[in-house]
Amino acid sequence: MTSLSAVLRSGGSGVYQSSRPVGDILELAGSEGWRTVHLDTGDVSDKAGLMDRVQRAFQLPDWFGRNWDALADALSDVRSEPGVLVAWTGRAGLDDTTRRTTEEILTERADDREGAFVAVLLEG
């Protein structure tokens, strides 16, 4: 957890894997003043279900496009000071393409350096 603490304190970005409880991750980020988003896809298996969860978790408007480009655009608009941390649980139940594509989009968002953005991929 020390490395995640250091990333949050420095305002860094990235995608990390962790086996820590989601509550611990969210509490740590919240204590550093970060906006936290818990993306739980534990009971969905496909892109449509993922898009429903993304829309809810990020409180996106009804006109959210529900496709990969719309997801990338929506995440590029998500900003907060000092940063945004997404804790993603339930990835294992998604089909491989949906899981990999979502991970790629999260990585692209973290790499764009437009505001601090951390995604933590949690087991379970």
One Martini backbone bead per residue (centre of mass of N, CA, C, O) as a GRO file, in nm:
protein
  124
    1MET     BB    1   0.052   0.066  -0.012
    2THR     BB    2   0.284   0.267  -0.026
    3SER     BB    3   0.287   0.324  -0.334
    4LEU     BB    4   0.003   0.442  -0.346
    5SER     BB    5   0.050   0.669  -0.151
    6ALA     BB    6   0.270   0.808  -0.319
    7VAL     BB    7   0.100   0.860  -0.568
    8LEU     BB    8  -0.116   1.033  -0.432
    9ARG     BB    9   0.074   1.252  -0.311
   10SER     BB   10   0.201   1.322  -0.610
   11GLY     BB   11  -0.023   1.303  -0.842
   12GLY     BB   12  -0.041   1.052  -0.991
   13SER     BB   13  -0.043   0.792  -1.241
   14GLY     BB   14  -0.229   0.478  -1.301
   15VAL     BB   15  -0.205   0.116  -1.310
   16TYR     BB   16  -0.318  -0.120  -1.061
   17GLN     BB   17  -0.262  -0.395  -0.854
   18SER     BB   18  -0.478  -0.562  -0.602
   19SER     BB   19  -0.563  -0.737  -0.276
   20ARG     BB   20  -0.701  -0.530  -0.139
   21PRO     BB   21  -0.944  -0.387   0.006
   22VAL     BB   22  -1.158  -0.162  -0.120
   23GLY     BB   23  -1.195   0.011   0.136
   24ASP     BB   24  -0.894   0.083   0.171
   25ILE     BB   25  -0.854   0.229  -0.096
   26LEU     BB   26  -1.078   0.443  -0.064
   27GLU     BB   27  -0.978   0.560   0.204
   28LEU     BB   28  -0.702   0.652   0.116
   29ALA     BB   29  -0.793   0.845  -0.108
   30GLY     BB   30  -0.984   1.016   0.066
   31SER     BB   31  -0.757   1.113   0.269
   32GLU     BB   32  -0.617   1.268   0.007
   33GLY     BB   33  -0.880   1.400  -0.161
   34TRP     BB   34  -0.992   1.201  -0.350
   35ARG     BB   35  -1.174   1.085  -0.590
   36THR     BB   36  -1.412   0.817  -0.575
   37VAL     BB   37  -1.449   0.499  -0.760
   38HIS     BB   38  -1.676   0.223  -0.773
   39LEU     BB   39  -1.624  -0.052  -0.990
   40ASP     BB   40  -1.882  -0.298  -1.015
   41THR     BB   41  -1.869  -0.625  -1.210
   42GLY     BB   42  -1.955  -0.900  -1.062
   43ASP     BB   43  -2.263  -0.940  -1.228
   44VAL     BB   44  -2.112  -0.922  -1.507
   45SER     BB   45  -2.021  -1.026  -1.871
   46ASP     BB   46  -2.059  -0.759  -2.047
   47LYS     BB   47  -2.066  -0.464  -2.210
   48ALA     BB   48  -2.348  -0.370  -2.127
   49GLY     BB   49  -2.304  -0.406  -1.821
   50LEU     BB   50  -2.061  -0.223  -1.797
   51MET     BB   51  -2.195   0.039  -1.897
   52ASP     BB   52  -2.395   0.057  -1.668
   53ARG     BB   53  -2.180   0.078  -1.439
   54VAL     BB   54  -2.033   0.325  -1.541
   55GLN     BB   55  -2.267   0.521  -1.542
   56ARG     BB   56  -2.317   0.498  -1.236
   57ALA     BB   57  -2.033   0.543  -1.108
   58PHE     BB   58  -1.993   0.831  -1.285
   59GLN     BB   59  -2.254   0.983  -1.339
   60LEU     BB   60  -2.375   0.967  -1.618
   61PRO     BB   61  -2.554   1.052  -1.864
   62ASP     BB   62  -2.809   0.934  -2.061
   63TRP     BB   63  -2.629   1.006  -2.334
   64PHE     BB   64  -2.448   0.790  -2.306
   65GLY     BB   65  -2.312   0.582  -2.565
   66ARG     BB   66  -2.215   0.278  -2.491
   67ASN     BB   67  -1.906   0.288  -2.590
   68TRP     BB   68  -1.574   0.305  -2.629
   69ASP     BB   69  -1.555   0.604  -2.707
   70ALA     BB   70  -1.738   0.710  -2.481
   71LEU     BB   71  -1.563   0.610  -2.251
   72ALA     BB   72  -1.306   0.764  -2.318
   73ASP     BB   73  -1.437   1.044  -2.310
   74ALA     BB   74  -1.548   1.035  -2.022
   75LEU     BB   75  -1.273   0.988  -1.879
   76SER     BB   76  -1.138   1.253  -1.988
   77ASP     BB   77  -1.357   1.431  -1.811
   78VAL     BB   78  -1.248   1.319  -1.551
   79ARG     BB   79  -1.226   1.539  -1.268
   80SER     BB   80  -0.998   1.619  -0.991
   81GLU     BB   81  -0.899   1.747  -0.679
   82PRO     BB   82  -0.612   1.585  -0.708
   83GLY     BB   83  -0.801   1.327  -0.796
   84VAL     BB   84  -0.869   0.998  -0.945
   85LEU     BB   85  -1.013   0.693  -0.814
   86VAL     BB   86  -1.034   0.359  -0.940
   87ALA     BB   87  -1.220   0.081  -0.817
   88TRP     BB   88  -1.196  -0.247  -0.957
   89THR     BB   89  -1.446  -0.489  -0.945
   90GLY     BB   90  -1.525  -0.793  -1.113
   91ARG     BB   91  -1.354  -0.877  -1.378
   92ALA     BB   92  -1.361  -1.197  -1.412
   93GLY     BB   93  -1.669  -1.211  -1.541
   94LEU     BB   94  -1.567  -1.102  -1.792
   95ASP     BB   95  -1.506  -1.085  -2.093
   96ASP     BB   96  -1.206  -1.056  -2.239
   97THR     BB   97  -1.257  -0.811  -2.424
   98THR     BB   98  -1.385  -0.624  -2.215
   99ARG     BB   99  -1.157  -0.623  -2.010
  100ARG     BB  100  -0.921  -0.533  -2.194
  101THR     BB  101  -1.046  -0.272  -2.305
  102THR     BB  102  -1.086  -0.133  -2.033
  103GLU     BB  103  -0.790  -0.137  -1.947
  104GLU     BB  104  -0.689   0.034  -2.185
  105ILE     BB  105  -0.857   0.287  -2.124
  106LEU     BB  106  -0.744   0.337  -1.842
  107THR     BB  107  -0.451   0.365  -1.935
  108GLU     BB  108  -0.489   0.602  -2.125
  109ARG     BB  109  -0.593   0.795  -1.907
  110ALA     BB  110  -0.339   0.782  -1.725
  111ASP     BB  111  -0.138   0.875  -1.971
  112ASP     BB  112  -0.252   1.178  -2.046
  113ARG     BB  113  -0.192   1.394  -1.803
  114GLU     BB  114  -0.498   1.499  -1.738
  115GLY     BB  115  -0.476   1.453  -1.460
  116ALA     BB  116  -0.519   1.265  -1.196
  117PHE     BB  117  -0.510   0.894  -1.251
  118VAL     BB  118  -0.641   0.603  -1.083
  119ALA     BB  119  -0.623   0.249  -1.124
  120VAL     BB  120  -0.765  -0.030  -0.943
  121LEU     BB  121  -0.711  -0.373  -0.967
  122LEU     BB  122  -0.922  -0.601  -0.825
  123GLU     BB  123  -0.980  -0.867  -0.660
  124GLY     BB  124  -1.311  -1.004  -0.691
   0.00000   0.00000   0.00000
